[in-house]
Amino acid sequence: MRWKQLFVIMTAVALLLIAGCERKVTEQITNVLPAESAGYIGSQACSACHSETYINFKRTGHPYKLNYADSAFLPVGEYYPFTSVPLPADLTADDVFMVIGGFRWKARYINNQGEILTGDDRQYNFATDEFVAYDASTAPTKDYKCGPCHMTAYRDDGGHQLGLPGLIGTWEFNGIQCEECHGPGQLHAASPYEVDMKIDRSSEACGKCHIRGAVNKIPASNGFIKHHEQWNEMFTTKHQALQCVDCHNVHYTLHPSAPQTERDMAINLNCENCHLAETESFENTTIDAHLTSPFAPTCIDCHMARAAKSAVAMDTYVGDIRSHLWRINTDSTAEMFTEDGKYANGYLTLEYVCLQCHTTETKGWAARHSSDVHVNPGAPNNESSSSMTISTR
């Protein structure tokens, strides 16, 4: 009987230890472990204690910034949760060693020497289900220099990952895994109560990758903000006082194919949580269709208009990425971009806000009606005399 009692006690202790691994996250940035003090063990190891967080994280785009081709070409749901990557017609699976992206917007291909394939039909766009040209000026290939934003623990050390000449630098894991944000996990996994992982809630942590160039400039090209410049955009606004994670739960997906309940979990705060007066003023809009139409806009449709592009421009003023500028300049003469088109001016202009839906109208028409969108709280509907504008000037 004694060995049975011992077995029960040991089992209970084991269960308590497992249950105790999932600790509450505090607001405090805990011990930051430098890479040399601990080894990297991979996201799968984190799942042993943080199973729910791991499952949800695996449905976000972060783990899929760089992928081995044999996984990327699997059917939907066997690797990517919502997609599968096709092969260009002139290639076989043996021609491709890795795939860049493939989770939502686009996919590009890396050959067996670690070089990105460039030229005609070298980028697949999910929105249009077509292959398009990619960087034809470097065809047929160029080196892969995408660190540190597509991998975990990137090192610009003069080496070549896996010894492949086209892969510039070395790293621990493909994609943005848990340890890219939380630091190396070996010591924490071995002693979870004595060694804390890094918890950095700052926008700068996200901005390490969600940036292009200097933070105080917003790079643009061909009439759209370049993709993944959310930190550049946010930095120019009053929202820079917030942190990205105030609004975003980065462990949940915003993929359009995910259930709405899951997408809702990805947002911690909605606009009305802070902007109650503006919400009330919008409910008093003199444009009834903005409230009653099946396609009535929400806050983000206007204030986070799709003025950025990753893969495809869906229309003249509609890209495939939401802006994080929020501010709308209602002046009909305001320009979205600098004269040379290389930078955005730090606000949204009316063609990107209004003409995304009102495609047959003009910017001047939108300016004349801009004061009808937000009407002072308490004013009767259709009394535009007490309207408020949303101009930033």
N, C-alpha and C positions, 0 to 999 in steps of 0.2 A: 504493500500500500504506500510505503514511503516514496518510492520512485514515482508513483502516480501523483502524489501530492506535490512532489518537486516539479514534475512536468506541468501541472496546473499553475504553480507559482511562476515558473519561467515563462509560460505562455502569456500570463497576465502582464508580467513586466514588459515583454516584447510588445504587446498591444499598446501599453501605455507609452512606450518610447515612440512607436509609430505615430500614435495620435498626437504626441507632443511635438512632432517635427513641424507641423503646420502652425507656425506662430503668427500672431498678429503683427502687421507691419506698422511701425511707428512713423511719426512725421520727421524723425531725426535721421540724419545721415550717419550711419554707423561706421564701424571700422572699415577703412578702405585698404584692401590687401594689394600691395604691388605684385605684379606678375611674377617677380622672382621669388616671392615668398610662398607661392602655392601653385599647383598645377591646374590645368583646365581639364574638366572631366566630361563635358557635354550635357546638353539639355535632357537627354534621356535619364541621366543620373538624378537630375533635379526632380523628375517625375515620381521618384520613389516616395518622397514626402509631400511634394506639392502637385499632386496628381490633377486636381481640378484646374489649377492655374496652367499647368502644362498642356492639358487637353485644349483649353481655350486659346492659349498662345499659339498652338500649332495650326489654328484656323485663321491666323492673321498672316499678313504678307511678309513679315520680317524674316521668318526662317527660310524663305524661298528666293532670296536675292541672288543666290548662286547655287546651282544644283548639278549633280552628276546626271548625265544624259540618260542612263539606264533607268533612273527613277523618274525623270521628267517626262519620258515617253510612255509611262504607264497610264492606263485608263483613268478617267475622272474618279477621284475619291481614293485611289490606291497610293497616291503620293500627294499631289495637290488636292486640297479639299473640294475645290469647285471647278477645276479646269484640267485640261491635258494639253500638252504641247505637240503640234504636228511637225513633221519634217518638211523642209523645202523639197520640191519635186526632184531636184537634181542631186540630192544627197541621200546616203543610206545611214542607218544608225551607226555604222562603223566609222563614219566620217565625223561624227560629233562626239566630243568628250564631255563637254559641260554645256549647260544652258543658263543664260543670264535671265532672271525674272521668270515669267510664265504664270505667275499667280493671278494677275488681273489684267494689266494693260497691254503688255507686249512681251515678246521673247526674242532673244538673240542667241547666237550659237558660237561655241568655241571649239576649234579643231583639236586634233591630238597633239599638236605642238603647244597648245595653250593660247593660241591666237584667236581673236574675234574675227569671224567671217564677215566681210564687208562687200558692198556692191549691190547688185540687183537681187531682189527676193531674199534678203538676208535678215529681215525683221518681220515677225508675225504679229499682227494687230488683232486682238481679241474682239474689239468692238465691231470691226468690219469683216472679220474672218478672212483676212487676205494677207499675202506677203507683199512687202514693199521694200524699196531700196534702203540701205543703211550706209551712210558715210562712203559714198562711191569714190570720193577723192583718195581713199586709202586702199581701194580694192586691189587684191582679193582679201587681204587680212591686215590687222593691226594688233599690237600688243595689248594685253589685258592689264590696264592700269587703274582699276576701279576700287582700290583700297583707300580708306578703310570701311567704306559704306556698304560693301556687299559681303562682308565676312566678319568672323569673330576673332579678335586679338590679332589684328593685322600688324605686321612689322615691315617697315620700309628699310630692310637690312641688306639690300643688294642681292638677296637670294632669289630663287625661283621656286615657287610652290611645286612640289612633286618632281623637281628637276626639269620642268618643262620651260623652254626658253621664253615662251610668250607670256607666261604668268609672272608678273612683276611683283616681287615681295613674297613674304610667307605669312601663313596664318594658321590658326588652330582648327577652325571649322568653317565650312561654307555657310553662308547666310548669317543673319543677325540672330544669334542664339542667346539663351539666358545670360551667359557669362559676358557677352559684349556689354551689357548694361549693368550687371551686378558684380562683375569681377570674377576672378578664378575661384572655383568652388571646391577644390580638393580638401582644404583644411576644414571648411564648413561642413562638408559631407561627412568627414571623419569625426568631427566634434561639433555638432550643430548648436549646442548650448553655450559653448565657450567661444566660438568664432562666428562673428556676424558677417553677413554679406553686405555689399555696398547697396545703399538705397538712396539714389540721387534723384530728387524730384524736380530739379531745375530744368528750365527750358534749354539751357546751354547743353545739357546732356543729350536732349533730342536734336538740338541744333548742330551737334557734331556731324550729323549726316544730312539733316534737312536744311541744307544751306548750299549756296554756290557763290564763291567769291567772298567779298567783304560783306559783313552782316548788315551794314547800313546802305547797301545798294541791292536792287532787286533785278537780277538779270532777265532779259527778255529776248525773244527772237520771233520774227515772222508774225507779229501781232498778238503774241501770247507770252505770258510769264513762263519761264522755263520750269520744268517739273521739279518737285521736291525742294522748293525754296520757301517752305512755310516759316522757317525761322527768320529769313530775310524779311518776309512780308510782315510777320507779327511784330518784329523789332521796330518797324516804322510807325506803329499804332500805339494807342493808350493801353492796349491789351498786353503790351510787353511787361506790365506790372503783374500779370498772371503767369502761371506756369502751364505748360502744355497739358500736364496731367490733371489740372483743375477741371478741364473739359473732357479730356480723353482718358478712357481706361485702356491702356495700351495692350492689355492681355485679352481683349475681345476684338472680334473682327467687324469691319464695316463693309465687307464684300457684299455687293448687291444681291448675290445669290443666297446669302445667309438668311435664315428666318428673321423677321423683324424683331422678335423678342431678343434675339442674340445681338442684333445691331443696336438695339436700345441700350444694352448693357455696356456697349463701347463708349457711350457718352455719359459722363458724370453730371454735367450741367447743361441745361438747355438755355437758350437766350433769355427767356422770360424769367429765369431764376434770378437774374441780376437786372435785367432791363424791363421792369414791370411797367413803367410809365410809357415806354416806347411800344410795348405790347398792347397796352390799352389804346394808345393813339392809333395804332394800326387797325384795331377793331372798329374805330370810328372813321375809317377811310371813306372817302366819297366815291370810291371806285368799287361799286357793289360786287363786281365780278371777282375782285380780289378775295372776297370772302365766300362767295356762293358757287363759283365755278368748280367743276371736278378737278381742274388743274390750278386751283388757287395757290398762289405762292406762299411759302413759309419764309421765315426770317432768312434762312441760309440761301434760299433761291436768289435773293437779291443781294444780301450783304456778304455772301460767300459764293458769288456767281462763278461759273466755271471759266475763269479768265486765264487759266494755266493749261498747258498741254504736255502730256507725257508721250502719247502715241498718235492720237487722232484728233483733229479739229472737226467737231461734229457740224459746225456751221461757221459763218463768218466771224461771229462773236461768241462762239461756244466751244470751249476746249473740253478736255476730259478730266480735269483736276479742279477742285474747288479752291478759290482764292482764300487766303487768310488775311486780307486787308480790311474787310468789314466796312470801312468808310466809303461813302458814296459822294462824289462831287457832282452836284446837280447843275452846274454851269454848262450850258450847251457848247461853250468854246473850250472846255477843259479837255486836255489830252491825256490819254491813258499812259502813253510812253514818251520818252525823251525824243527829241527830233531825229536822232539817228536810229531809234527803235531798239537800242541795246538795253534799256532799263525802263522799268515801270516807275511811275511818279509817286507811288505810295497811297493811291486811292483808286477806287473803281469809278469809271465814267459810265454815262447812261447807256451807251450802245451795248456794253457788256452786261448791264443790269436789265434794262427794259427791252431792248431789241432782240434779246435771246428768245422772247416769246412773241413780241409785237414786231414780227419780221418785216411787215410792209410799211411800218412807220419810220420816222426820222428821229434823229437825236434832238432836234429842236422841238418836235412834238412831245417827246419824253420830258424835256425840261419844262415845258409849259404845264404839264400835268404832275410834276414831281411833288408839288405841295399838296396834292390830293391824296397822297399815299398815307401819310401819318397826320392825323387830325388831333388837336389837343384833347386829352382825356376830359370827359364831361360834356364836350360839345355834341349837339345833336348830329346824327348822321346826315350827310348831304349839306352841311353848313360849312363850306370851305373857307369862309371869311376868317375863321380862327385856326387856319391850318398852320402846321409847322413844317419846315423844310428839313432835309437831311444833308444839306450842303456842308462841306468841310471847309469852305472858304470864308 
